[in-house]
Amino acid sequence: MKKILLLSLFLLSVLLNEAMAQSKTISGRVTDATTGEGMPGVTVQLKGTSTASPTDANGSYSLTVPATGGTLVFSFIGYGNREVAIGGQSTIDVRLTSDARALTEVVVTGYGTQTKLEQTGAVSQVGGAEIENIPMSSVDKALQGRVPGLQSVGASGQPGSAQQIRIRGVGSITGSSAPLFVIDGVPINSGDLSRNTTTTNALAGINPNDIESINVLKDASAASIYGSRAANGVIVITSKSGRAGKTNVRFDAEFGTAKRAYYNENTRMLTTAENIELFGEALRNDGYWDFYELDETNIVDFIEENFGIDPDVNTDWEDEVNRKGRTQQYNLAFSGGNEKTTFNLSGGYFNQEGTTLKSEFERYSGSFNIRHSLNEKLAFGTNLLLSSSTQTGPLNSGFFANPVLAGLFLMPSLALDSEPQGPFNPLRLAELDKNESHILKAVGSINGEYKILPGLSFTSKYGVDFNSLEEDNYQNPFYGDAESVVGSATRYYTRYYNWVWTNLLNYTWDLNQDNTWVVNLKAGYEAQKSSFYSSNVYAENMPLNIDFRAPSNAATPITAGGSDEGYSFASLLSLGDISYKSKYVLSGSFRRDGSSRFGSETRYGNFWSVGASWNIDQEEFMQDYGWVNQLKLRTSYGVNGNANIGNYDWRRLYSYASTYEGSVAATPSSLGNENLTWEKNKPFDVGIDAILFGNRLSFTADYYTRTTSDLLLNRPLSLTTGWPSRLENIGAMKNSGFEFSVSGTPVQIGDFKWDLSFNISKNKNEITELAVDKQETGGFIRQVGQDIYQFYMPLWAGIDPVDGLPMWYKDGSRSETTKTYSEAQYSLTGKSALPTAFGSFGTTLSLKGLTLDALFYYSYGNYIRDPYYQYLNSGGWYLGGFNQRATQLDRWQQEGDQATVSVLSYDNDYRFRSLSDNQLNKGDFIRLRDVTLSYSLPTSLIGKLKMTNVRVYARGTNLWTRVSDDNLPYDPEAGGVTGTTNFEINVPKTVTFGINVGF
């Protein structure tokens, strides 16, 4: 027995010695390369195995590895991975350096930042590098195609024009559906603030080169902390700041040209000869030839003598009002600092001429951002974005002074120096009239942070958004709209001043000091007040000298006016999240908003969200799947609101604009409704994020619903009340959809790299409740079960090949036709201004310093309406008065013709031109939104000149456009969100050349 026991002990000793000889223990400490402090929670893993251990609160670790050694991999969120060969070492200390790529994965959300690991919401990020040096006046234009779920439409090519942004559908019927813009923590006034020009954009005062990042918050978890203003999403813009290190200097310059991006030869305007041909045919159809004994030999003379169409003049008015514009911009920036103070300082100049006469935008901009740490506990900062802009532009819509309209309507038989009375000669007005706006914009803040205890800090920020507009409209006394009043001058002054003060307590608690349980909490108070001030004056009878354009030069003052109003918000807010081992994250937010826009009984509202995410890649069972870098499931639900209504809609208002027996009189001007409350939005989202194959492939997919209730709609009232309607919370609407984006690097060989990207967004809008069902408005119908922009009009049945007369269906069943327009009922067309889907796909090819980058944008499923169709496609009715489109050449001439235009007639209105779905064009298109070919000079070459970077490039924007409808006359974006064109300046395509130099 003793022998057996001794033998067993001997064998065990041998085995233990053998095991110890085959393994060893490695220990060490992981520190931050910048601060030198220990880093807890760093994963230390033996490469190619599941053997791993986290560092403790001091950054120390210990790991048993085979005696043969191997390689240790040190990894931590926000830092670059570090691999170290073990060799004969038993102690390995490592310093980790912040990974620039990982830092870009930190997203700015509501009142703070989160890493991708902590994120529970649907947030899309656009880096500043993606929008630098764009030949566009505002950053919102650059977002097109870069963010899934965000529809960005530019109906006008006017430089400095407004851009229509919708995130996950249209969220309101009478209120605004635009998102909230927040710049460096300051909610700003956005959109068109002008009272004079046809379109301006408050964001055009922000230089895109001053932007560090843009984060689009799309769901409840990400956006609901903004409460009553988050229903339509939030776009958070962060300006550039300095970093500790040597001072960096950067200079950018760009110059190029712009011309119209889309032209359809099929819908061009007719020449003089073609007008005479069609006019003569219409007169023959009406019996003129027989009555006046006309034939091919004398019809031209007859038309010239009786209708003034000169066959020897053929002016292309559309070509005359269009031009090749110039675009240029220059930017200079300085950034740097030390461990105490960082700074960023920049200045810029931007100038862009439109594709139409007298359209231009010019901006001078500057910015600074300073951050100073007084000591380990107290830090201060301030930043300012400032710009001065000038915009000139003509009228749009159906005004006779609109050059776009004139270029289409004016007969080609008119000479360049003629002075027709409707429309007016655009070349003469360009010389005599002036329409100009001067805009001053500033967004800035001062902020401070005090670290009370480890993990506990207090921050306070006071921010300001300021917009001042000085606008002048001068119409000369010689020709045009003001000829009858001997000239006119209008002057507008408009000021928007908005301040916000935010105070927050921030607390981070690592329960075990090992990143197992981590809690992040914020709570605070925010107050905001926005004021509006305006004045205006209008005068007539101007001097007969166009150099005197101010209203004070006029002999006859006509009107003067002004107003001031405002609104305010007071809010309590809190948000937080808790995570376990970076695997499971639960987040929530709550905000109580009070707004002066609502009555005292309904002034306050509660808005909240809950969100959760599961970082599957952090699970132990996933560690063997090294090709999975990130895999996250997330979901959220909550309530937010829409307070974008009139400042005093809830009040009973009186006007003092009347008199009674010579004295000022007060008369009711608004019925008001003390029970008005917020439009409520309840968004639900579920999504998945994945990064695979060593960051070679990534994708994101989201499904969402947005249920909007308490829509602010006008309920009809009995006229015996003295009011036709009253604004109430009585409607509901739903948006639901799917978003998918994928990007990857299919080829990476040596210095050659090929990246691809694709995204698609599909949204369905449906009205679910109305005060009064089936409301017709502007060619649309508001009807339960339909979307908000469903076209509603008589249904086109074509041209009768027997007699050439137009036909319509009698009703929506499309079972019976009629040639009498009044018998055709208005019906659902099944056609909407809202697209079925939109998105983009891109490609980047790079080899050493040479890069070719392209982005294509597409949209399909929507229709576009031309409300002025009847004038340019009249079936003969306006021949000789207004020019016609080339589509009129496809007219019916004899029995059996399969024509698209009715038999021409000058005397008989067959109603071919009348409203029907024949006037709707498919809006499907694909466009080469951006393409850039660049070359970065080798460091070995520029280093001798003390330069850090020299990049030259050629860039094209909107270079190529393909549409599915061969008869679409206008740019596919010209209809905007509502799909209705308005004779806007053509969207430009630009070609620019630039250089970036860094020191």
Long-range contacts (C-beta under 8 A, 24 or more apart in sequence): 21-67, 22-66, 22-67, 22-68, 23-64, 23-65, 23-66, 23-67, 24-64, 24-65, 24-66, 24-67, 24-90, 25-62, 25-63, 25-64, 25-65, 25-90, 26-62, 26-63, 26-64, 26-65, 26-72, 26-86, 26-89, 26-90, 26-91, 26-92, 27-60, 27-61, 27-62, 27-63, 27-90, 27-91, 27-92, 28-60, 28-61, 28-91, 28-92, 28-93, 28-94, 29-55, 29-58, 29-59, 29-60, 29-61, 29-93, 29-94, 30-55, 30-59, 30-60, 30-61, 30-74, 30-76, 30-93, 30-94, 30-95, 30-96, 31-59, 31-93, 31-94, 31-95, 31-96, 32-95, 32-96, 33-95, 33-96, 33-97, 33-98, 34-97, 34-98, 39-76, 39-79, 39-96, 40-510, 40-513, 40-514, 40-515, 41-76, 41-514, 41-515, 42-74, 42-75, 42-76, 42-96, 43-73, 43-74, 43-75, 43-76, 44-72, 44-73, 44-74, 45-72, 45-73, 45-75, 45-623, 46-70, 46-71, 46-72, 46-73, 47-71, 47-72, 47-73, 47-83, 50-620, 50-623, 50-624, 52-623, 54-514, 54-515, 56-513, 56-514, 57-513, 57-514, 77-102, 77-115, 77-117, 77-582, 78-102, 78-103, 78-105, 78-106, 78-115, 104-213, 107-215, 108-213, 108-215, 108-236, 108-238, 109-215, 109-217, 109-222, 109-225, 109-236, 110-217, 110-222, 110-223, 110-224, 110-225, 110-226, 110-234, 110-236, 110-575, 110-589, 111-185, 111-225, 111-502, 111-504, 111-522, 111-524, 111-573, 111-575, 112-506, 112-522, 112-575, 114-577, 116-630, 116-632, 116-689, 117-579, 117-582, 117-585, 117-615, 117-618, 118-520, 118-577, 118-579, 118-585, 119-585, 119-613, 119-632, 119-634, 120-221, 120-577, 120-585, 120-586, 120-587, 120-611, 120-612, 120-613, 120-634, 120-635, 120-636, 121-217, 121-218, 121-219, 121-220, 121-221, 121-222, 121-223, 121-587, 121-611, 121-634, 121-636, 121-685, 122-149, 122-217, 122-218, 122-219, 122-221, 122-222, 122-634, 122-636, 122-685, 122-687, 122-702, 122-704, 122-739, 123-215, 123-216, 123-217, 123-218, 123-222, 124-148, 124-149, 124-150, 124-215, 124-216, 124-218, 125-213, 125-214, 125-215, 125-216, 126-213, 126-214, 126-215, 126-216, 127-213, 128-208, 128-209, 128-211, 128-212, 128-213, 128-214, 128-240, 131-208, 131-211, 131-214, 132-208, 132-209, 132-252, 133-208, 133-209, 133-252, 133-254, 133-329, 133-331, 133-955, 133-994, 133-996, 134-208, 134-930, 134-957, 135-254, 135-256, 135-258, 135-327, 135-329, 135-352, 135-955, 135-957, 135-990, 135-992, 136-208, 136-957, 137-161, 137-201, 137-204, 137-350, 137-352, 137-361, 137-363, 138-163, 138-201, 138-203, 138-204, 138-206, 138-208, 139-203, 139-206, 139-208, 139-211, 139-214, 139-237, 140-165, 140-201, 140-203, 140-235, 142-208, 143-214, 143-216, 144-840, 144-857, 144-929, 145-759, 145-839, 145-840, 145-842, 145-855, 145-856, 145-857, 145-929, 146-840, 146-855, 147-216, 148-700, 148-702, 148-739, 148-740, 148-741, 148-759, 148-760, 148-761, 148-839, 149-216, 149-218, 149-702, 149-704, 149-737, 149-739, 149-761, 149-763, 150-216, 150-218, 150-233, 150-761, 151-761, 151-835, 151-838, 151-977, 153-973, 153-976, 153-977, 154-973, 154-987, 155-973, 155-974, 155-975, 155-976, 155-981, 155-982, 155-984, 156-198, 156-199, 156-396, 156-984, 156-985, 156-987, 157-260, 157-261, 157-354, 157-355, 157-356, 157-359, 157-971, 157-984, 157-985, 157-986, 157-987, 157-988, 158-197, 158-198, 158-199, 158-354, 158-359, 158-361, 158-391, 158-393, 158-984, 158-985, 159-325, 159-352, 159-353, 159-354, 159-359, 159-360, 159-361, 159-391, 159-393, 160-199, 160-200, 160-201, 160-204, 160-352, 160-361, 160-363, 160-389, 160-391, 160-393, 161-199, 161-200, 161-201, 161-985, 162-191, 162-192, 162-199, 162-200, 162-201, 163-201, 163-203, 164-976, 164-977, 165-235, 166-232, 166-977, 167-216, 167-218, 167-232, 167-233, 168-218, 168-233, 168-683, 168-704, 168-706, 168-735, 168-737, 168-763, 169-706, 169-735, 169-737, 169-763, 169-764, 169-765, 169-834, 170-733, 170-735, 170-765, 170-788, 170-789, 170-834, 170-977, 171-231, 171-232, 171-642, 171-679, 171-681, 171-706, 171-708, 171-733, 171-735, 172-231, 172-232, 172-642, 172-644, 172-679, 172-708, 172-711, 172-712, 172-733, 173-711, 173-712, 173-713, 173-731, 173-733, 173-767, 173-782, 173-788, 174-645, 174-711, 174-712, 174-713, 174-714, 174-727, 175-642, 175-644, 175-645, 175-679, 175-711, 175-712, 176-232, 176-642, 176-644, 177-232, 177-977, 178-232, 178-644, 179-216, 179-232, 179-233, 179-234, 179-235, 180-226, 180-229, 180-230, 180-232, 180-233, 180-234, 180-235, 181-234, 181-235, 181-237, 182-226, 182-234, 182-235, 182-236, 182-237, 183-237, 183-239, 183-385, 183-443, 183-465, 184-237, 184-238, 184-239, 184-383, 184-385, 184-443, 184-444, 184-445, 184-463, 185-445, 185-447, 185-461, 185-463, 185-500, 185-502, 186-443, 186-444, 186-445, 186-463, 186-464, 186-465, 186-498, 186-500, 187-226, 187-229, 187-465, 187-498, 187-500, 187-528, 188-443, 188-465, 188-498, 189-465, 189-467, 189-496, 189-498, 189-530, 193-467, 193-469, 193-494, 193-496, 194-437, 194-469, 194-471, 194-494, 195-469, 195-471, 195-492, 195-494, 195-534, 195-536, 196-435, 196-437, 196-471, 196-472, 196-473, 196-490, 196-492, 197-391, 197-393, 197-435, 197-437, 197-471, 198-393, 198-394, 198-395, 198-396, 198-397, 198-984, 199-393, 199-396, 199-984, 200-391, 200-437, 200-439, 200-469, 202-441, 202-467, 204-361, 204-363, 204-389, 204-391, 205-363, 205-365, 205-385, 205-387, 205-389, 205-439, 205-441, 205-467, 206-237, 206-365, 206-385, 206-387, 206-441, 206-443, 207-331, 207-346, 207-348, 207-350, 207-363, 207-365, 207-367, 207-385, 207-387, 209-252, 209-331, 209-333, 209-346, 209-348, 210-239, 210-240, 210-346, 210-348, 210-365, 210-367, 210-385, 211-237, 211-238, 211-239, 211-240, 212-238, 212-239, 212-240, 212-241, 213-237, 213-238, 214-238, 218-685, 218-702, 218-704, 219-611, 219-636, 219-638, 219-683, 219-684, 219-685, 219-702, 219-704, 220-609, 220-610, 220-611, 220-636, 220-637, 220-638, 220-639, 220-640, 220-682, 220-683, 220-684, 220-685, 221-587, 221-589, 221-609, 221-610, 221-611, 221-634, 221-636, 221-638, 221-685, 222-636, 223-609, 223-640, 223-683, 224-589, 224-591, 224-607, 224-608, 224-609, 224-638, 224-639, 224-640, 225-573, 225-575, 225-589, 225-591, 225-609, 226-591, 226-640, 227-571, 227-573, 227-591, 227-592, 227-593, 227-605, 227-607, 227-640, 227-641, 228-569, 228-593, 228-595, 228-605, 228-607, 228-640, 228-641, 228-642, 228-643, 228-678, 229-640, 229-641, 229-642, 229-643, 229-644, 230-607, 230-640, 230-641, 230-681, 231-640, 231-641, 231-642, 231-679, 231-680, 231-681, 231-708, 232-642, 232-681, 239-344, 239-367, 239-369, 239-383, 239-385, 240-333, 240-335, 240-344, 240-346, 240-367, 240-369, 241-335, 241-342, 241-344, 241-369, 241-371, 241-383, 242-335, 242-336, 242-337, 242-342, 242-343, 242-344, 242-369, 242-370, 242-371, 243-335, 243-336, 243-337, 243-342, 244-336, 244-337, 244-338, 244-339, 244-342, 245-336, 245-337, 246-336, 247-334, 247-335, 247-336, 248-334, 248-335, 248-336, 248-948, 248-998, 248-999, 249-332, 249-333, 249-334, 249-998, 249-999, 250-331, 250-332, 250-333, 250-335, 250-949, 250-996, 250-997, 250-998, 250-999, 251-330, 251-331, 251-332, 251-333, 251-996, 251-997, 251-998, 252-329, 252-330, 252-331, 252-332, 252-994, 252-995, 252-996, 252-997, 253-329, 253-330, 253-331, 253-994, 253-995, 254-327, 254-328, 254-329, 254-330, 254-955, 254-992, 254-993, 254-994, 254-995, 255-326, 255-327, 255-328, 255-992, 255-993, 255-994, 256-326, 256-327, 256-328, 256-955, 256-990, 256-991, 256-992, 256-993, 257-324, 257-325, 257-326, 257-327, 257-990, 257-991, 257-992, 258-324, 258-325, 258-326, 258-327, 258-352, 258-353, 258-354, 258-355, 258-988, 258-989, 258-990, 258-991, 259-322, 259-323, 259-324, 259-325, 259-355, 259-988, 259-989, 260-322, 260-355, 260-971, 260-986, 260-987, 260-988, 260-989, 261-927, 261-958, 261-961, 261-971, 261-986, 261-987, 261-988, 261-989, 262-961, 262-963, 262-970, 262-971, 262-972, 262-986, 262-987, 264-963, 264-966, 264-967, 264-968, 264-969, 265-886, 266-886, 266-887, 266-966, 266-967, 267-885, 267-886, 267-887, 267-967, 267-968, 267-969, 268-318, 268-885, 268-886, 269-316, 269-317, 269-318, 269-407, 269-408, 269-412, 269-872, 269-883, 269-884, 269-885, 269-886, 270-412, 270-883, 270-884, 270-885, 270-886, 270-888, 270-889, 271-314, 271-412, 272-309, 272-310, 272-311, 272-313, 272-314, 272-411, 272-412, 272-413, 273-311, 273-314, 274-886, 274-889, 275-309, 275-411, 275-412, 275-413, 275-879, 275-880, 275-883, 275-884, 276-300, 276-303, 276-309, 276-311, 278-876, 278-879, 278-884, 278-888, 278-889, 278-891, 278-904, 279-303, 279-307, 279-309, 279-879, 279-880, 279-906, 281-891, 281-893, 281-904, 282-876, 282-879, 282-904, 282-905, 282-906, 283-906, 285-876, 285-903, 285-904, 285-905, 286-905, 286-906, 286-907, 286-908, 303-880, 307-880, 308-413, 308-880, 309-411, 309-413, 309-880, 310-413, 310-415, 311-413, 313-412, 313-413, 313-414, 313-415, 314-412, 314-413, 315-410, 315-412, 315-413, 315-414, 315-415, 315-416, 316-412, 317-406, 317-407, 317-408, 317-410, 317-412, 317-414, 317-426, 317-883, 318-407, 318-408, 319-407, 320-407, 320-416, 320-426, 320-427, 321-356, 321-357, 321-403, 321-404, 321-406, 321-407, 321-426, 321-427, 322-355, 322-356, 322-407, 322-986, 323-353, 323-355, 323-356, 323-357, 324-355, 325-352, 325-353, 325-354, 325-355, 325-359, 325-360, 325-988, 326-351, 326-352, 326-353, 327-351, 327-352, 327-353, 327-990, 327-992, 328-352, 337-371, 339-373, 340-372, 340-373, 341-370, 341-371, 341-372, 341-373, 342-370, 342-371, 343-368, 343-369, 343-370, 343-371, 344-368, 344-369, 345-369, 354-393, 354-985, 354-988, 355-985, 355-986, 355-988, 356-394, 356-403, 356-404, 356-985, 356-986, 357-394, 357-403, 357-426, 357-427, 357-430, 358-392, 358-393, 358-394, 358-403, 358-430, 358-435, 359-392, 359-393, 359-394, 359-985, 360-390, 360-391, 360-392, 360-393, 361-389, 361-390, 361-391, 362-389, 362-390, 362-391, 363-387, 363-388, 363-389, 363-390, 364-388, 364-389, 376-451, 377-450, 377-451, 377-452, 378-448, 378-449, 378-450, 378-451, 379-448, 379-449, 380-446, 380-447, 380-448, 380-449, 381-446, 381-447, 381-448, 382-444, 382-445, 382-446, 382-447, 383-444, 383-445, 384-442, 384-443, 384-444, 385-441, 385-442, 385-443, 385-444, 386-441, 386-442, 386-444, 387-439, 387-440, 387-441, 387-442, 388-438, 388-439, 388-440, 388-441, 389-438, 389-439, 389-440, 389-441, 390-436, 390-437, 390-438, 390-439, 391-436, 391-437, 391-439, 392-434, 392-435, 392-436, 392-437, 393-435, 393-985, 394-426, 394-429, 394-435, 394-985, 395-435, 396-982, 396-983, 396-984, 396-985, 397-982, 397-983, 398-868, 398-983, 399-481, 400-424, 400-480, 400-481, 401-426, 401-429, 401-433, 401-475, 401-480, 401-481, 402-983, 403-429, 403-430, 404-983, 404-984, 404-985, 404-986, 405-868, 405-983, 408-872, 408-883, 408-983, 409-871, 409-872, 409-882, 409-883, 410-882, 410-883, 411-880, 411-881, 411-882, 411-883, 412-883, 419-479, 424-479, 424-480, 424-481, 425-479, 428-479, 428-480, 429-476, 429-479, 429-480, 432-476, 432-478, 432-479, 432-480, 432-546, 433-474, 433-475, 433-476, 433-480, 434-472, 434-473, 434-474, 434-549, 435-472, 435-473, 435-474, 436-471, 436-472, 437-469, 437-470, 437-471, 437-472, 438-469, 438-470, 438-471, 439-467, 439-468, 439-469, 439-470, 440-466, 440-467, 440-468, 440-469, 441-466, 441-467, 441-468, 442-466, 455-507, 455-508, 455-509, 455-510, 456-505, 456-506, 456-507, 457-505, 457-506, 457-507, 458-503, 458-504, 458-505, 458-506, 459-502, 459-503, 459-504, 459-506, 460-501, 460-502, 460-503, 460-504, 461-501, 461-502, 461-503, 462-499, 462-500, 462-501, 462-502, 463-499, 463-500, 463-501, 463-502, 464-497, 464-498, 464-499, 465-496, 465-497, 465-498, 465-499, 465-500, 466-495, 466-496, 466-497, 466-498, 467-494, 467-495, 467-496, 467-497, 468-493, 468-494, 468-495, 468-496, 469-493, 469-494, 469-495, 472-549, 472-550, 474-542, 474-546, 474-549, 476-542, 476-546, 477-541, 477-542, 477-543, 477-544, 478-544, 482-540, 482-542, 485-540, 485-541, 485-556, 486-540, 486-541, 486-542, 486-544, 487-540, 487-541, 487-542, 487-543, 487-554, 488-538, 488-539, 488-540, 488-542, 488-554, 489-538, 489-539, 489-542, 489-549, 489-550, 489-551, 489-553, 489-554, 490-536, 490-537, 490-538, 490-539, 490-551, 491-536, 491-537, 491-550, 491-551, 492-534, 492-535, 492-536, 493-533, 493-534, 493-535, 493-536, 494-532, 494-533, 494-534, 495-531, 495-532, 495-533, 495-534, 496-530, 496-531, 496-532, 497-530, 497-531, 497-533, 498-528, 498-529, 498-530, 498-531, 499-528, 499-529, 499-530, 500-526, 500-527, 500-528, 501-526, 501-527, 501-528, 502-526, 515-581, 515-582, 516-580, 516-581, 517-578, 517-579, 517-580, 518-578, 518-579, 519-576, 519-577, 519-578, 520-576, 520-577, 520-578, 521-574, 521-575, 521-576, 522-573, 522-574, 522-575, 522-576, 523-573, 523-574, 524-572, 524-573, 524-574, 525-570, 525-571, 525-572, 525-573, 526-569, 526-570, 526-571, 526-573, 527-568, 527-569, 527-570, 527-571, 528-568, 528-569, 528-570, 528-571, 529-566, 529-567, 529-568, 529-569, 530-566, 530-567, 530-568, 531-564, 531-565, 531-566, 532-563, 532-564, 532-565, 532-566, 532-647, 533-562, 533-563, 533-564, 534-562, 534-563, 534-564, 535-560, 535-561, 535-562, 536-560, 536-561, 536-562, 537-561, 565-647, 565-648, 566-596, 566-647, 567-595, 567-596, 567-597, 567-647, 568-595, 568-596, 569-593, 569-594, 569-595, 569-596, 569-643, 570-594, 581-618, 582-615, 582-618, 583-614, 583-615, 583-618, 583-619, 584-612, 584-613, 584-614, 584-615, 585-611, 585-612, 585-613, 585-614, 585-615, 586-610, 586-611, 586-612, 587-611, 587-612, 587-613, 587-636, 589-638, 593-641, 593-643, 595-643, 595-678, 596-647, 597-643, 597-645, 597-646, 597-647, 597-648, 597-649, 597-650, 598-643, 598-650, 598-676, 598-677, 598-678, 599-650, 599-673, 599-674, 599-675, 599-676, 600-674, 601-674, 601-675, 602-674, 602-675, 602-676, 602-677, 605-641, 605-677, 605-678, 605-680, 606-639, 607-638, 607-639, 607-640, 607-641, 608-638, 608-639, 609-636, 609-637, 609-638, 609-639, 609-640, 610-636, 610-637, 610-638, 611-635, 611-636, 611-637, 611-638, 612-636, 627-692, 627-693, 627-694, 628-690, 628-691, 628-692, 629-691, 629-692, 629-693, 629-694, 629-695, 630-689, 630-690, 630-691, 630-698, 631-688, 631-689, 631-690, 631-691, 632-688, 632-689, 632-690, 633-686, 633-687, 633-688, 634-685, 634-686, 634-687, 634-688, 634-689, 635-684, 635-685, 635-686, 635-687, 636-683, 636-684, 636-685, 637-682, 637-683, 637-684, 637-685, 638-682, 638-683, 639-680, 639-681, 639-682, 640-680, 640-681, 640-683, 641-678, 641-679, 641-680, 641-681, 642-678, 642-679, 642-680, 642-681, 642-708, 643-678, 643-679, 645-676, 645-712, 649-673, 649-676, 649-712, 649-727, 650-674, 650-676, 668-722, 671-721, 671-723, 671-726, 673-726, 673-727, 673-728, 675-728, 675-729, 676-712, 676-727, 676-728, 676-729, 677-710, 677-729, 678-710, 679-708, 679-709, 679-710, 679-711, 679-712, 679-729, 680-708, 680-709, 680-710, 681-706, 681-707, 681-708, 682-706, 682-707, 682-708, 682-709, 683-707, 695-745, 696-744, 696-745, 696-746, 696-748, 697-742, 697-743, 697-744, 697-745, 698-742, 698-743, 698-744, 699-740, 699-741, 699-742, 699-743, 700-739, 700-740, 700-741, 700-742, 701-738, 701-739, 701-740, 701-741, 702-738, 702-739, 702-740, 703-737, 703-738, 704-735, 704-736, 704-737, 704-738, 704-739, 705-734, 705-735, 705-736, 706-734, 706-735, 706-736, 707-732, 707-733, 707-734, 708-732, 708-733, 708-734, 708-735, 709-769, 711-769, 713-770, 713-771, 714-771, 715-771, 715-772, 716-771, 716-772, 728-771, 730-769, 730-770, 730-771, 731-767, 731-769, 731-770, 731-771, 732-767, 732-768, 732-769, 733-765, 733-766, 733-767, 733-768, 733-769, 733-788, 734-765, 734-766, 734-768, 735-763, 735-764, 735-765, 735-766, 736-763, 736-764, 737-761, 737-762, 737-763, 737-764, 738-762, 751-847, 751-848, 752-845, 752-846, 752-847, 753-844, 753-845, 753-846, 753-847, 754-843, 754-844, 754-845, 754-846, 755-842, 755-843, 755-844, 755-846, 756-841, 756-842, 756-843, 756-844, 757-840, 757-841, 757-842, 757-843, 758-839, 758-840, 758-841, 758-842, 759-839, 759-840, 759-841, 760-837, 760-838, 760-839, 761-837, 761-838, 761-839, 762-836, 762-837, 763-834, 765-789, 765-834, 776-826, 778-980, 779-865, 779-867, 779-915, 779-980, 780-833, 781-828, 783-828, 786-828, 787-832, 787-834, 788-834, 789-832, 789-833, 789-834, 789-977, 789-978, 789-979, 790-828, 790-829, 790-831, 790-832, 791-829, 791-831, 791-832, 791-833, 791-863, 791-865, 791-917, 791-920, 791-979, 792-826, 792-827, 792-828, 792-829, 793-826, 793-827, 793-829, 793-915, 793-916, 793-917, 793-919, 794-821, 794-824, 794-825, 794-826, 794-827, 794-914, 794-915, 794-916, 794-917, 795-824, 795-827, 795-829, 795-916, 795-917, 796-916, 796-917, 796-918, 799-892, 799-897, 799-898, 799-899, 799-900, 799-901, 799-902, 801-892, 801-895, 801-896, 801-897, 801-898, 801-899, 802-895, 803-895, 803-903, 804-891, 804-892, 804-893, 804-897, 804-899, 804-902, 804-903, 805-902, 805-903, 805-910, 806-875, 806-902, 806-910, 806-911, 806-912, 808-916, 821-911, 821-914, 824-916, 829-917, 829-920, 831-863, 831-917, 831-920, 832-861, 832-862, 832-863, 832-979, 833-862, 833-863, 833-864, 833-865, 833-923, 833-975, 833-977, 833-978, 833-979, 833-980, 834-861, 834-862, 834-977, 834-979, 835-859, 835-860, 835-861, 835-862, 835-923, 836-860, 836-861, 836-862, 837-861, 840-929, 848-938, 849-935, 849-936, 849-937, 849-938, 850-933, 850-934, 850-935, 851-932, 851-933, 851-934, 851-935, 851-936, 852-931, 852-932, 852-933, 853-930, 853-931, 853-932, 853-933, 853-934, 854-928, 854-930, 854-931, 854-932, 855-928, 855-929, 855-930, 855-931, 856-926, 856-927, 856-928, 856-929, 857-926, 857-927, 857-929, 858-925, 858-926, 858-927, 859-923, 859-924, 859-925, 859-972, 860-923, 860-924, 860-925, 860-964, 861-923, 861-924, 862-922, 862-923, 862-924, 862-975, 862-979, 863-920, 863-921, 863-922, 863-923, 863-979, 864-920, 864-921, 864-922, 864-923, 864-968, 864-970, 864-972, 864-974, 864-975, 864-979, 864-980, 864-981, 865-919, 865-920, 865-921, 865-975, 865-979, 865-980, 865-981, 866-919, 866-921, 866-969, 866-970, 866-981, 867-980, 867-981, 867-982, 868-981, 868-983, 869-913, 869-919, 870-913, 870-914, 870-915, 871-913, 873-901, 873-912, 873-913, 874-912, 874-913, 875-901, 875-902, 875-903, 875-904, 875-905, 875-910, 875-912, 875-913, 876-904, 876-905, 876-906, 877-905, 877-906, 877-909, 877-913, 878-913, 879-904, 879-906, 880-906, 885-969, 887-967, 921-965, 921-967, 921-968, 921-969, 922-963, 922-964, 922-965, 922-968, 923-965, 923-968, 923-972, 923-975, 923-979, 924-963, 924-964, 924-965, 924-972, 925-961, 925-962, 925-963, 925-964, 925-972, 926-961, 926-962, 927-958, 927-960, 927-961, 927-962, 927-972, 928-956, 928-958, 928-959, 928-960, 928-961, 929-957, 929-958, 930-955, 930-956, 930-957, 931-955, 931-956, 931-959, 932-956, 946-999, 947-997, 947-998, 947-999, 948-998, 948-999, 949-996, 949-997, 949-998, 950-995, 950-996, 950-997, 950-998, 951-995, 951-996, 951-997, 952-993, 952-994, 952-995, 952-996, 953-993, 953-994, 953-995, 953-996, 954-991, 954-992, 954-993, 955-990, 955-991, 955-992, 955-993, 955-994, 956-989, 956-990, 956-991, 956-992, 957-988, 957-989, 957-990, 957-992, 958-987, 958-988, 958-989, 958-990, 959-989, 959-991
